Amino acid sequence: MANDPISSSVDTKRSLWAAVLLGIGVMAAVDEIVFHQLLQWHHFFDFGTPTFGIISDGLLHAFELLAIVTGVFMLLDLSQRKRLTIPWAKAGFFLGMGGFQLFDGLINHKILRLHQIRYGVDPLLYDVVWNGAAIVLLLVGIWFYRRAKRLGYR
């Protein structure tokens, strides 16, 4: 395997995990921008004062920016060193987005009850769509993951 150009010239594991981080940051940004800011349906932590809700959104925003910037710099570094594996990066991006969304939908919304997607309505439809979209993103990521393995990028 030492003479295999694919295994010696690319970094599949780092390509995957850098893109997972980027996917997490992008999905957190979509959640925070659309549902927290534009629609104002909830804050990251809804059961405190309005000021604490805004602070919790700010902390989520800082986390998402850190994830995006770190993921982008890791991918740029891999690309400049010609070690980026695009099939693994695609898999990681979708796995990161779907993983964040499912974590948010199950852990933050249902188990920890930090917030709901929307208040004043029956949340069942919102939960089904939210978690269903997460599962679709994860399935796309799994499809890209299997495809990358099939292409011989290990």
JORASUL-V954565 format. One record per residue. N is the residue number from 0. RES is the residue in one small letter. PHI is phi in whole degrees, -180 to 180 (999 if undefined). OMEGA is omega in whole degrees, -180 to 180 (999 if undefined). D_CENTER is the distance of its C-alpha to the mean C-alpha in whole Angstrom. Layout:
BEGIN
n->[N | N]
res->[RES | RES]
phi->[PHI | PHI]
omega->[OMEGA | OMEGA]
d_center->[D_CENTER | D_CENTER]
END
This chain:
BEGIN
n->[0 | 1 | 2 | 3 | 4 | 5 | 6 | 7 | 8 | 9 | 10 | 11 | 12 | 13 | 14 | 15 | 16 | 17 | 18 | 19 | 20 | 21 | 22 | 23 | 24 | 25 | 26 | 27 | 28 | 29 | 30 | 31 | 32 | 33 | 34 | 35 | 36 | 37 | 38 | 39 | 40 | 41 | 42 | 43 | 44 | 45 | 46 | 47 | 48 | 49 | 50 | 51 | 52 | 53 | 54 | 55 | 56 | 57 | 58 | 59 | 60 | 61 | 62 | 63 | 64 | 65 | 66 | 67 | 68 | 69 | 70 | 71 | 72 | 73 | 74 | 75 | 76 | 77 | 78 | 79 | 80 | 81 | 82 | 83 | 84 | 85 | 86 | 87 | 88 | 89 | 90 | 91 | 92 | 93 | 94 | 95 | 96 | 97 | 98 | 99 | 100 | 101 | 102 | 103 | 104 | 105 | 106 | 107 | 108 | 109 | 110 | 111 | 112 | 113 | 114 | 115 | 116 | 117 | 118 | 119 | 120 | 121 | 122 | 123 | 124 | 125 | 126 | 127 | 128 | 129 | 130 | 131 | 132 | 133 | 134 | 135 | 136 | 137 | 138 | 139 | 140 | 141 | 142 | 143 | 144 | 145 | 146 | 147 | 148 | 149 | 150 | 151 | 152 | 153]
res->[m | a | n | d | p | i | s | s | s | v | d | t | k | r | s | l | w | a | a | v | l | l | g | i | g | v | m | a | a | v | d | e | i | v | f | h | q | l | l | q | w | h | h | f | f | d | f | g | t | p | t | f | g | i | i | s | d | g | l | l | h | a | f | e | l | l | a | i | v | t | g | v | f | m | l | l | d | l | s | q | r | k | r | l | t | i | p | w | a | k | a | g | f | f | l | g | m | g | g | f | q | l | f | d | g | l | i | n | h | k | i | l | r | l | h | q | i | r | y | g | v | d | p | l | l | y | d | v | v | w | n | g | a | a | i | v | l | l | l | v | g | i | w | f | y | r | r | a | k | r | l | g | y | r]
phi->[999 | -63 | -89 | -69 | -64 | -69 | -71 | -92 | -114 | -126 | -123 | -66 | -65 | -70 | -61 | -63 | -72 | -64 | -73 | -59 | -60 | -63 | -61 | -60 | -63 | -65 | -69 | -64 | -66 | -59 | -60 | -68 | -71 | -75 | -86 | -88 | -97 | -71 | -83 | 53 | -79 | -164 | -112 | -61 | -125 | -95 | -105 | -138 | -77 | -56 | -63 | -66 | -61 | -67 | -62 | -64 | -65 | -63 | -67 | -62 | -62 | -63 | -62 | -64 | -64 | -62 | -64 | -65 | -64 | -63 | -61 | -64 | -65 | -64 | -67 | -62 | -62 | -61 | -65 | -64 | -88 | 57 | -120 | -73 | -111 | -58 | -58 | -74 | -66 | -60 | -59 | -62 | -60 | -71 | -65 | -66 | -63 | -65 | -63 | -62 | -64 | -68 | -59 | -62 | -67 | -90 | -78 | -69 | -81 | -101 | -84 | -82 | 54 | -69 | -167 | -110 | -64 | -149 | -105 | 83 | -138 | -70 | -77 | -57 | -61 | -62 | -65 | -63 | -66 | -61 | -73 | -64 | -64 | -62 | -66 | -61 | -62 | -64 | -65 | -62 | -61 | -65 | -62 | -63 | -62 | -64 | -65 | -63 | -64 | -64 | -73 | 94 | -88 | -114]
omega->[-178 | 180 | -179 | -177 | -180 | -175 | -177 | -174 | -178 | 179 | -174 | -178 | 180 | 176 | 179 | -173 | 175 | 180 | 174 | 179 | 178 | 179 | 177 | -179 | -180 | -179 | 176 | 179 | 178 | 179 | -175 | -178 | -175 | -170 | -179 | -174 | -174 | -179 | -178 | 180 | -179 | 171 | 178 | 175 | -172 | -170 | 175 | 177 | 175 | 178 | 179 | 176 | 179 | 178 | 180 | 175 | 178 | 177 | 175 | 179 | 178 | 178 | -178 | 178 | 178 | 179 | -180 | -177 | 179 | 179 | 179 | -180 | 177 | 179 | 177 | 178 | 178 | -179 | -179 | 178 | 180 | 179 | 180 | 177 | -175 | 179 | 178 | 178 | 177 | 179 | -178 | -179 | -179 | 176 | 178 | 179 | -179 | 179 | 178 | -176 | 179 | 176 | 180 | -177 | -178 | -175 | -176 | -176 | -170 | -176 | -180 | -180 | 178 | 177 | 172 | 179 | -179 | -180 | 177 | 177 | 173 | -174 | -174 | -180 | 178 | 179 | 180 | 180 | -178 | -178 | 175 | 177 | 178 | -180 | 177 | 178 | 178 | 178 | 175 | 178 | 178 | 178 | 178 | 179 | 179 | 179 | 179 | 177 | 180 | 180 | 177 | 177 | -177 | 999]
d_center->[33 | 34 | 35 | 32 | 31 | 27 | 27 | 29 | 27 | 23 | 21 | 18 | 17 | 16 | 15 | 12 | 11 | 11 | 9 | 6 | 7 | 7 | 4 | 2 | 5 | 6 | 5 | 7 | 9 | 10 | 10 | 12 | 14 | 15 | 16 | 17 | 19 | 20 | 21 | 21 | 20 | 19 | 18 | 16 | 19 | 22 | 25 | 26 | 28 | 27 | 26 | 24 | 22 | 22 | 21 | 19 | 17 | 18 | 16 | 13 | 13 | 15 | 12 | 9 | 12 | 12 | 9 | 10 | 13 | 13 | 11 | 13 | 16 | 16 | 15 | 18 | 20 | 20 | 21 | 24 | 25 | 25 | 22 | 19 | 19 | 17 | 17 | 15 | 13 | 12 | 11 | 9 | 7 | 7 | 7 | 4 | 3 | 6 | 6 | 4 | 7 | 9 | 10 | 10 | 13 | 14 | 15 | 15 | 16 | 19 | 19 | 19 | 20 | 19 | 19 | 19 | 17 | 21 | 24 | 28 | 27 | 26 | 22 | 23 | 22 | 19 | 18 | 18 | 17 | 14 | 13 | 15 | 12 | 10 | 12 | 13 | 10 | 10 | 13 | 13 | 11 | 14 | 16 | 15 | 15 | 19 | 20 | 19 | 21 | 24 | 24 | 25 | 22 | 22]
END
